[in-house]
Every structure is written in structure tokens, then in C-alpha cells.
Amino acid sequence: MRRFFLRCCVLLACVSTVTSCLKDDEEDYSGFTDVAITQFTLGTLNRYTHTVSSKTGNDTIMKSTLAGSSYRMTIDHLNRRIYNATPLPVGTDAAHVLCTVSAKNGGLVALKSVIGDTLRWHAATDSVDLSVPRVFRVMARDGINTRDYTVTLNVSSSQGVSFEWQMVKADEALAWNEGMRLEADGDSVRLCAKDKIVGRSTTACYMLTDDGRLCCSTDNGATWRDEPLDDDASLLPAAAEAVCISWPYGPADNTDYVLLVGKPRQEDIGTMRVWHKIESHDGSKGQWVLMPFDDDNHYPLPFSNNLTMACYENMVLAVDDNKTVRVSRDQGVSWHVNSVYKLPSTLSGSHFTMATDAQGRLWLLTNSGQLWQGKLR
């Protein structure tokens, strides 16, 4: 295999030389000698997680997909390392990974065998076992110069999962009153006024009107349209404290799963109203579906004040003024109190708002001005 590899590279160098000879005699050709991997992007990844049945409470294994491109791969040229600083979620399949690798000046990229020195050309369609560190070799177009990079894929361990909150900052300038929410802003988050906009997806923002309509805008609020519902609009949540979040919908490319949660307008209802829809990035309308209260679901989301939600590690976390953290692993159907993700004992404030940024990092801001970040360990 190494002989084949070298022969191909020499052949490439010869072809390049012949090509240069066909050009004007005054043009001087010199082979590219700079060798470097310039980009390493993960493709769609499989993930296997446990979910809890809303009827029996039993665990089952669910398969989903994950947008690997959301996790930036850091290229350390000095130490010849490539790695993801933000770990992939628990349960990510690191043994079957698709990745796109780009090299400087059109260099050729090969993958070294786990055992031995055998090399094979790498293609974006090749599945790579990154459950262990792997060596990628890039060769310059001159067929001589090479450079090796060790690629390490960090995945949160499924054994002994722990979670901790770390305070990022405590500043009175970050203090806020009711009617504010955190919102993703690229690789960070920002604090903004709720107004009537209850949340955003990748391509749209949503508003609950005073007369009880759910509206959508795909041009950042310049124009609005009424959203199609599968049930009566009177069952929509009240606008004052409704929360809308979204995340990539694994089974289909270029779609979001959008979740809308809020207090019921009827005072005798003891659970929150939960709606959802699948939204395509091409702007086509998706119908909102009500998740009705069902006697078979023993874990509905109870009535609570000032609820905040965020999607993290392919599940939804919900926190209310009582500092109770509930987790939904079935996209908003059932909700379980989870002590693993409980709020820190040193947290101060009476109201909270959460969001995840483009890298999937979880942020929480209290109305006293404490900014926290949550991480799986």
C-alpha cells in the first residue's frame, strides 16, 4: 500500500511537470511544498441515547442523528493535533464518523491504519473509526513533503455521567427584570426583551398576539403570517410567559424541531400547554401539533411560573422559579425531575433564563446578574 501511495504521488508530480511544459516557456513552475490540513469538518453523526417511557418509566435506547459540523475542530499546527474543544454528546458513535478534510494547495490526504503504517487515501464518504486517536497524513503536490496530524475526537463519557455548573461572571450590570430572555447569538448568547416574540428557530421567529394568534416571521419581524394549528387556538399558551425553542431535527436534513411551552389560558388547568412542529428551512409551513394532557402520561410538565427552557445534549431542560430542573428526553412529551442537572447551591436570584449557543454550550443567567455555564463531565 505504501508503494502504491508513493507511486501515485510521483505520478501526480510528473503530470504537473508535463502540464507546466505545455505552457509559455517564460513561466516557471515549481511544485507546492507547503503542507498543512486547513479544515477538518465532521459530518452527520449517529447517537444512541436512553429515553424514559412516559407510560411505564422504563428506559429504551433511541437512535438519532447529530450535526457534527456544529462542533468546531481545532487545528493545532504547532503540535500537529486536531481535536474538538467542546465534547460531543453522550452516546455519540465515534467508531463510524464521516469527515471532510481540506489541505493547503490541493495537498493529498491519507489515513494511517490503527495498527501498522499502512496508508489509504481519505474521502469524505469514508467512515472513519475515531474512537481512538488517528493519524492523518497530508502530502504536498510535489510528492515529497508530508505532515502528520493526530486527530482526537472527544465524546462525553456515558459511564459515570456527571454535570456541573461553573460561574462565568457575577456582575450587577447583567441584572435584569421580568420580561427578558437569553437568546443564542452565534458562539455566545445575548439578553433581549421578550416583547411578544416568544422565541426563534433557524429561519423564523414566533409571536403570540394579544388576540390569541400564533404568528411567524421569516424576515426578522418585517412581515408576519398566522401559523396553521391542528387544534383550537384557545388552547395556545398565554403570551406573557410562553417560551419557544428549537434544535436540528435529526431524522431530516435542514429542518428544526420547534417546541412552544407556556401557561394555559384556562385557570383550572394544572399543567403547561405544550405545542410542537417540524419546520423546514426552505420556509414552507409546518403545522403546529398540541400535546394534550393524557392520563397515560404520568409525567406532564406541571404549572409553573417564569419557566425557561433550553435544548442541551439532545434533551430539553426546563427550570422554574422554584429552581426545579426537569428533563424531557422525548421532545417535550414527558418531564422528569433530574437531580443530575440541579442548579448550584451558590446560585442567587429569583428568576432565571437559559439558552444554548451555536456550539451547544448551555448558559444560565439569573436576575441578580450571575452568568453560569453548564457542562457534562
VODO-100271 format. One record per residue: x, y, z of N, C-alpha, C in turn. Coordinates in steps of 0.02 Angstrom, whole numbers, plus 50000, padded with zeros to 5 digits. Atoms other than C-alpha are relative to their C-alpha. Layout:
<pts>
XYZXYZXYZ ...
</pts>
This chain:
<pts>
500414994050000500005000050000500435006350000 499564994249999501435012050040500315001249932 499714999350067502215008349871499495003249953 500534997250042500555012049786499915007450014 500094993149978500395028049885500555004449970 499444996050025502135034149835499995000549924 500034999950073501915029049653499505005149975 500524995350019500315039049642500245007250007 499764993249988501155054249715500525002049949 499504998650051502625053049596499675001249933 500374999250062501415051049451499685006949997 500304993449997500505066649507500515005549987 499474995050010502135076249513500215000349927 499805000250070502575070549337499475003449956 500544997050039500875075549268500025007650006 499964992849989501065092749347500575003049960 499424997550036502795094749268499865000449926 500165000150070502185089749096499535005749982 500484994650011500745101949111500365006749996 499644993650000501955116149151500405000949936 499604999550060503005112048998499585002149940 500444998250055501505114548886499835007450000 500154992949994501335132448947500575004149969 499504995550027502335147548893500684998650031 499345001649976504205144648908500245004750055 499784995149950504395160249014499704998750068 500325001449936503255153149151500404994750037 499605004649960504245144749288499554996250048 500415004149956503375130149375500434997350057 499685003149943503875124949548499464996750042 500505003849962502945111649647499865003250067 500184997349934501995116849802500324995650054 499695003749945502955111849958499665001250066 500354998649937501825119450092499494994450012 500475005549984500885105250178499665001650066 500384998749939499505107950304499284998149989 500735000950001497735102550344499695006650020 500294993449987496715118450335499304999850028 500685000549974494985112050380499844992750013 500225006749982494265096850467499295000650027 500714999249983492365095750473499664993350008 500385006149987491295082050549499355000149961 500645000650035489805075650451499454998150049 500565002249959488155068750515500224993950041 499805005349954488435057550667499394996550028 500535003749966487385043950744500095000650075 499984999549927486925045050926499494995250030 500445004849967486165032051043499915002350072 500154997549934485295038351199499444996050033 500545003249963484175031851335499435004950008 500594995949988482405038451346499544996350048 500445002949950481115035651481499295000049975 500695000550023479375029451434499545004150045 500474996049961478015041651486499464995750033 500515004449973476885026751523500274995550055 499745005049953477995014151611500605002350041 499404997849966479525023951663500614995949982 499455004350020480625010751578500465003649951 499504997250046482225015251485499994996249934 499905003050066482375011951298500565003849965 499464996950038483795015551177499725003049937 500244996450058483415028551045500605001949956 499494997850047484435031750888499795006749969 500134993550031484575049550823500625002149963 499424997550035485745059650715500195006850027 499714994049971486845074250760500395003749945 499624996050049487535088450652500715001050026 499314999549977489395085850677500325006649983 499714993650021489775102050586499905005550052 500124995149947489095111350738500565000050052 499465000649952490615105550836500665001549964 499404997850036492145115050778500614995950020 499385003749989493755105250759500595005050000 499434995649993495285114750820500614996849968 499405002550032496855112850714500615003550032 499404997649967498465114850815500594998149955 499475001550048499795116150679500684998950035 499365000549965501235118250803500114992950027 499945006749970500885101850893499714994649956 500275004750049500075093750741499444995850030 500585003349969498465089850832499365003149971 500674997750019496625091150781499524997050050 500445002549947495275089950913499405004750006 500594995849986493555096450966500035002150073 499964997449932493645107651119499354998750037 500665001549970491775105251151499844992749988 500135007250010491445086651181499344998749965 500635002350030490145077851076499554997150054 500465002449948488585072451171500114992750018 499985006949977488495056551272499644995549950 500315004850045488115041651161500165000949927 499814999150071488875048551000500434994249977 499635005650029489525034550889500645002749969 499354997650025491375038750868500354994949956 499685005350039491765022450779499825000349926 500224999550070490855027150618499885007449984 500034992850007491235045250577500165002049928 499854997050065491125054550412500315006950012 499674993649991492295069350397500295002449934 499734996850059492845081550263500655003450019 499344997449983494695086050263500275003949940 499714995850053495455100350162500735001350015 499294998949991497305103050133500235006149959 499744994050034498335118150080500274998249931 499745000750068498725120049896499814993349968 500235006150031497715104749850500394993850020 499635005949978498765092649952499554993950006 500375006349995498265074449962499994997650072 500085002149930497605067150125499904992550003 500065007249989497815049250183499914998650074 500135002049931497325040050342500444993950015 499575005449978498535028950435499604994750037 500355005549968497955011850494500085000450076 499965000249927497585009250679500604995850021 499425004349986498894995450677500455000049939 499544999850056500444996850570500035006849967 499884993650035500985010250447499635000449933 500374999950063499775006250306499615006449993 500364993950015499025021650224499484998749946 500505000250053497445023750122499745007149988 500264993550016496765038850032499345001150037 500624998449964495385047750127499525003649955 500554996650035493725052850051499455001750050 500524997849955492275062050131499464994750011 500515005249995491185046750101500254994050040 499725005549961492345035350201499815000650073 500135000249928491815030150375500654998850037 499375000449963493235032750498499874998450073 500055001749929493445024850669500425005050040 499674995049959493855039550783499894998850074 500075001749929493505030350945500684999950034 499314999449976495405030850962500345005349958 499654995050040496625044450906500264997049934 499795002450065497025042750720500485005149968 499514995750035498445049550612499785001149928 500144998150069498005058950453500655003049971 499404997450033499445062250332499815004049939 500104995950059499435076350207500665000449961 499414999850043500635075950059499945005749950 499994994450047501125091049955499974997449929 500065002050070500855090949769500674998549967 499365001850028502725089249742500164992750011 499905007149989502545071449802500544998350050 499445001349955503925073449932499825001950072 500114997549933503435083950081499354997450030 500585002649965502225076650209499965003150070 500104997549932501485081650376499454995850031 500495004249965500565070750503499645004050053 500404997149947499145076350616499654994350038 500375004949960498415066250760499315002950017 500684997749990496525067950766499704996450060 500325002849941495655065450933499295002650004 500704998149995493765065450946499774999150072 500215000149930493145070051119499254999050005 500705001649990491485062251170499874999450075 500185000649929490645064251339499894992650017 500055007049981490765047751430499304998150022 500665002449979489175037551451500034996450066 499925003349935489895029751608500145005350053 499904995349945489765039351769499895007349979 500144993350024488975054551686499895004850058 500114994949949489095069951794499935006849964 500134993450029488585087851764500155005250054 499864994749951489175103751845499905006949968 500074993150020488825122251836500635003850021 499434995849984490275134551829499805007349990 500174993050007490045152951863500505003449954 499584996450048490705163451719500115007150024 499954993149978490345180551791499435001750047 500524997149957489375189551928500085007549996 499944992850015489025207451878499315003150005 500644996649993487635219351929499755002749933 500204997550066487655225851750499614994849961 500375005350033486935208951698499324998750032 500645000949966485475210251819499435002249954 500564998550044483765210651736499344999050037 500675000849972481915211651773499614994949959 500425004650038480495200551714499895002649929 500114998050069480155200651529500634999949957 499385000650038481935196751473500154992649990 499805006950012482675180951399500694999749967 499385001350036484345173951342499834997249932 500115002350067484475170451158500684998449968 499375001850033485815161751055500235005649954 499704994950043487005173650966500664997249975 499405003350024488235163050868500294995550053 499655004049950489525155550985499915002750070 500144997249934488825165751130499255000950006 500714998649989487165171851198499925007550014 500144993149985486325188751220499355000450038 500614998849962484985195751335499575004849960 500444995750039483485203051246499305000150032 500684999349974481735208951287499544995049965 500465004850029480345196251261499525003449951 500544996950039479055208451193499464994749989 500495005250015477795197451105500334994149963 499645005450032479125186851020500204994950053 499895005149948479215170451116500614995849986 499405003850015480705162751027500144999849926 499785000350069481635158950866500234993049982 499705006150028482125144450755500575002249954 499464998250045483485143850624499805005449950 500214995650054482465153250494499405004350017 500614996449984480985160950587499985002250073 500154998149931480375169850743499244999650010 500715001449985478695167150830499745004950051 500324995149957477465178650915499304997650018 500695001049978475885176151018499685006850008 500324993550000474695190550991499515000750058 500474998849945473525198651118499324996849986 500655003050015472015191751025500044992449990 499975007349996472655173851041500234996549937 499755003350060473515170250874500754998650007 499305001650004475185161850844500245001949930 499764997450064476155170850707500744998649990 499325001650019477775167650615500275005349953 499674995450046479015179250528500654996849977 499385002650028480405173650412500455005749975 499594994350020481075191250380500155004550060 499794996649938481555195950558499495005250024 500524995949972479875203550602499715005249953 500274995150047479545214150447499284998349980 500685002350016478015203750400499854993750041 500215005649959477005190750494499444996149965 500545004150026475865176250447499734995750057 500315004549951474645165950550500254992949989 499755006950003475265148450590499424995049999 500525005249999474205132950550500054995750063 500045003949938473635123450705499574993849989 500415006150007472955105750723499434999950051 500524999749949471815111250867499795007250008 500284993449991470865126250930500525004950028 499514995049979471875142250953499925002050073 500104998449929471105144551126500444995750045 499565004449962472255130451182500735001949996 499324997450000473805140451142500175002850069 499834997249934474785146151296499915007650001 500044992849992474615163651364500675003049979 499404997050030475855175551283500505002350052 499564996649952476565183151443500624996150018 499425003949977477705168751494500144994049954 499885005650045477735157351342500734999949978 499315001050021479415150251287500004995649937 499945003950062479865143951113500744998849986 499315001750016481495134751074500004995249941 499945004650056482125124450928500694996949999 499365003350009483505112450881499964995949936 500015003950062484025102550725499624993550009 500405006049998482805088550688500384994449965 499555005250024483875072850669499784996149940 500205004450055482825062150551499995003349931 500034996750065482805075350412500485005949997 499534994450008484115087450345499625006649993 500264993150009483795106250350499305000850030 500634999249965482365105050473500145001350074 499964998949929482075110750652499404996950035 500555001949955481025103550793499885006150043 500164993849963480145118550870499504998350055 500415001549941479395117551045499765006450032 500314994249969478185130251119499664997850064 500265001949934477765129351305499795006350037 500214994349959476795141051419499394998450043 500585000949956475415143451545499364999649960 500665000350034473655138451493499605006250016 500434994249989472375152251474499444998350048 500535002249954471115141951573500304999250070 499714999949932471405144251760499964993250035 500095006349965470845126651807500454994549973 499545004950029472215117951709500645000050041 499415000449956473655111651817500644998249964 499395001650038474895107751677500115005349946 499834995150052475795118351549499754997749932 500185001650069475225119251369500644998849960 499415001850039476475110851253499794998849927 500115000850072476455112651063500684998749966 499385001050037477725107150933499854999849925 500075000950072478035107050746500694998549971 499395001250038479335101350619500035005449947 499944994250044479965116350521500564998949949 499495000550052480885115850355500345006749990 499634993950010482245128450321499835003649935 500174996850062481525132050150499405004750007 500544995349987480135142250231499304997249992 500665003050007478705130050197499674999350069 500375000249937477345129850329499974993050028 500095006349965477325116050457499455000950052 500574999349954475775112850563500214998850072 499895000949928475845115150750499534994750027 500385005549971475265100050849499995000750076 500084999649928474585100751026500164993350032 499905005949959475245088251152499505000250057 500534999449949473655085751252500184996450064 499925003649938473595080551433499694993149992 500215006950010473455061651432500084996250065 499965003849937473045050451580500554994849999 499475004950005474335038251513500695003150011 499374996649989475695051251530500035002250073 499964998649929476165051251713500505005550017 499494995049988477495064551691499905006249957 500094993850039476725080351615500415005650031 499654994149974477535097351637499515003950043 500494996649956476665104851790500005007549991 500084992750001476035122751801500575003150040 499444996749966477485134251846500065007249977 499914992950015477975152451848500695001349970 499374997850030479315160551740500434994149976 499645005850025479815144551652500515002149947 499504999150053481405144451548500224993149977 499815006450029481985130651431500615000849955 499455000250048483495125651329500104992749978 499835006650025483955110851220500744998850012 499315001549983485555102651282500114992649996 499835007050007486355086151233499404995849977 500575003550031484805081151132499434998750049 500575000249954483605083851277499815007150018 500244993349981482605098451345500035000750075 499994998349929482965106151514499515005750013 500484994849981481615116551599500115001850073 499894997549932481865127351754499475005250015 500494995049980480565137351850500255003850061 499804995849944480595149651995500154995950063 499865004249942480645135152119500684996749996 499345002950012482365130552050499984992549986 500075007150017481685113651999500204999049927 499795001550068482545106351846499654993649977 500325005950030481515094651737500314998749932 499685002150062482175084851589499494996249958 500405003950048481235078751434500464997149948 499595003550050482105065751327499584997649941 500445002150055480605062851213499685006149967 500194994150039480475080351137499385003550027 500534996149967479265087751263499394996250021 500595003949980478055073451295499984999050075 499975001349928478595068351470500585003750031 499514995949965479585077951600500164996950068 499795003349939480595070851744500475004650040 499544996349957481395079651892500674996349999 499355003150008483255076451871500515003450045 499534997249952484495078852013500705001049970 499344999250031486005077051896500115007249977 499944993350029485635094051819499755005450048 500264995149952485095102851979500435006350001 499664993649999485545121151999500505000350057 499484999649947487095125752102499735003150064 500234997549934486875129152287500175007350010 499794993149992487765145952271499655004849951 500364995850048486575152252137499555004850036 500434994949969485705168452183499535002949946 500494997250046484155176252105499354996350006 500665002949995482305172952094499724997949931 500215001750068482105171851904500614997949959 499445002750039483165162651775499814999749927 500105000950071483375161851588500594996149972 499495004550027484335148651487500015000449924 499955000750072484955146351310500624995949984 499405003450025486185135851210500265003849939 499714996450057487405143751087500114995349941 499915003850062487925137750914500444993850010 499585005749985489195125850992499674995050047 500365004549955487865117651101500165001050073 499854998849930488505125451262499405003150036 500584997949961487225128551399500185005950044 499904993949960487085145851479499385001350043 500554998049955486035151751626500175006750032 499914993449970485815169651686499455001250051 500494998549948484965174551849499855007549998 500184992950001484065191051875500435004150048 499544996449957485385195452005500665001549964 499404998550038486725195751870500534994650000 499535005650002487545178651889499944996449933 499995003750062488055170551725500364993450010 499735006749989488335151751731500034996249934 499975004550057488845138551606499994992850027 500075007049979488335120251624500384995449954 499605004650040489455105951567499934992950026 499945007049983489405087151563500724998350012 499325002149984490935079051640500074992549992 
</pts>
